[in-house]
Amino acid sequence: MEKEDKEENRMKNIALIGSGGINSYAAENVNNLIKDFELMDVFVKVFDDDVVEEKNLINRNQNFTEEDLMLQKAEVIGKRYTLDFENIRITEENISKLEKFDIIMLGVDNNKSRKMLYEYAINNKKIVIDLRAQGTNIMYVVVDGSKDMEYYNNEYFKNAETMEKHGSCQLQHSINNKHIENGNRVIASLGVWGLLLKHIRGEQIARKEYKMVY
């Protein structure tokens, strides 16, 4: 019991990879989670090299305002929610920056980055919570070492065309018509208040991939 208590009470280091449609709202949820549960042992850092554009503001499809235009997303979100941040994209060359983090929340727009971070997590015994959304399609994948990389390669990364695509939380016609869906906010909330909270409490996160359309 004493060993379990020490494990639950140790510092939890969380990396948010990306701060766009999903993780800009995940960061807000994390901030509220830390305050509501008075979590003094949680350190969070946001990584992203992107800037805020006008299309990100339509119906608040990303968690930014006009005052944030052309500013660095990670910096805006980090300062707003008192989280650490770095205005960089995580790549093979700098992935060692994630060494101190035991849980990685993904809100990225391409499968090349996902594959790289899945492999890194499996090889370094870290947990990935991969949050995805497109319109009303939402999904999460938890990578915790219970499945090997061959499984994920076959399940998500075997299609060469898909590996080259960059996605978005919103469908292009939704952006054009200013009819924004909120799947990104839904999955951000589920990822933080459900999966992340369970991990912080030392509980087992559900390992089954989850996908739904609402």
N, C-alpha and C positions, 0 to 999 in steps of 0.2 A: 504493500500500500504506500509506504514512504517513497519508494522509487517512482510509482505512478504519480504521486503528488508533485515530486520534483519535475517530472516530465511535463505535467500540465502547467506548472508555474514558470517554466523557462521562457525566455524572450522568444516571441514569434516574429520572424522576419519575413515580410510579404513584399513581393515585387509585382507591380502592375505593369504589364508589358502592353503598351499602347494606351492612349488616353483620348480616343475618339468616341464613336457612337455608344459603345458598351462601357468602356472603362472610365469615361468621363462621369458617367452616372454611378458606376461601381465605386469610384473614389468618394463620391458624396455619401453613398451607403456605408462605406467603411468608416468614414469620419463619424457618422451618426452611431454606428455600432460601437466604436471606441468610446464615445461619450456616454451612450445609454448604459453600457455595461461597465463603465469606468475601467477600461482595459489599459493598465499602465505598462504592460509587458508586451506591447505590440509595436513594431516598427514597420512603416510602410514607405516604399519608394516607387515613384512613377517614372517610367522610361518611355520617351517618344521624341522623335525628331521633327514631327509635323507641325504646321502652323494652322491657325484658325482661319477658315475661308467663309465666304458669304453663304455658300450652300450648306454649311454646318449649322446655320442659324435658323433655317426654315422650320417653323413650328417647334423650335428648340430640339431638333432631332439629335443634336449633340449639346452637351451641357455648357454652352458658351453664350455670351451676349455680344452686342455690337462693339462694346468697349474692348473686347478681346481680339478683334479682327487683326490678322497678320502677326499676332503674338504666338509664342511657342505654347503648344497645348499642354505639355507636361508642366511647364512653369506656371501657367495660369491655374491649372488644377491643383498643383502642389501648394502654391501660395494661398489659394482660396480655402483649402481644407487642412492646412498646416501639416502637409505631408512632405517628405523629402522628394526630390525630383532630379532628373538629369535629362537634358535635351538631346538625347541620342537614340538611335535605333540599335537594338541589340542584334549583333551579327556574330558570325563564327570568330571574327577577330577580337571581339570584346566581350564574348559571352562569359568570361571569367568574372565579370562584374557581378554575376549572379551567385557567386560562390557562397556568400554569407546568408542567402535566402533559402528558407526551407519550403516555402510555398510560392508558386508562380501563377498569377492570374492572367490569362491571355485574353486580350481584346484586339486581336490582329486581323488584317484583311487579306492574308494570303497563306497558302498551304506550305510554302517553302519555309516560312518562319515557324509555322506550327511544327513541321517535321523536325526542324533543327532543335526546337525547344523540348519536344517530346523525347528525342534521343538524349539530350543533355540531362533531362530529369531522370530518365531511366538509368543512365550511366553514373549519375551522381546521387542517387537515392533521394530525390526531391519529389514534391507533389506538384502537378500542374492541374489547375482548374481552367479548362478551355471553354470560354463562353462565346456562343455564336448566335447571330440573328440576321435575318434578312426579311424585311417586311413583317409578316405575321408568323414566319418560321423561326422557331427558337430551338436551341440545342445546347447541351453541355457534354463535355467528355472529361473524366477524371483520370489522370495518368498517375498511378501510385506504385508502379513496379509489379502489380499483380498480373500484368500482361506484358509480353515482350514486344520489341519494336517490330517484329515480323507481323504481329497481329495488326498494329496500327498502319503499317505500310500496305497491307492487303485491304484493310477496311477503308482507309481515307486517302492514301497517297500513291496509288498505283496508276491513276489516270494522268498521263503526261499533259493533256490539255488543261485539266483542272489545276495541276501544279503550277501552270504559268499564269493563271488568272488572279486578278486582284478583285476582291469582293467589296461589298458595302452593306451596312445595316439596313439601308433603304434601297428599294428598287428605283431605277432611273425614272420610270414614268411617275412614280410617287413624288419624287423630287421636282420633276417638271410641272406637275399639277398641284404642288404644295399640299399633297395629301399624305402626310407622314404617318406611318404606323409606329407602334411603340414597343415592338418586340425587343429592341435593345434595352429599354428600361426594365422590361419584365425579367429578362434573363440576368441583368445586372443585379436586380433585387434578389432573385433566387440564388444567384451565385454567392452573394455576400451574406444575407440573413439566413440562408440554409447551409450551403456547403462550407463556406469559410468559417462561419460561427461554430459548426460542428468540429472542424479541425482545431480551432483555438481552444475549444473545450476538451480536446483530447479524445473525441469520439470518432468512430470510423465513418468516413464519408462513403456514400453509396457509390459503388464501383460500376454500376450498369449505366451505359450511355443513355442519355435522355433526349428525346426529340418530340416536338409537337408542333402543330399548326393550329392557331386559334382564329 
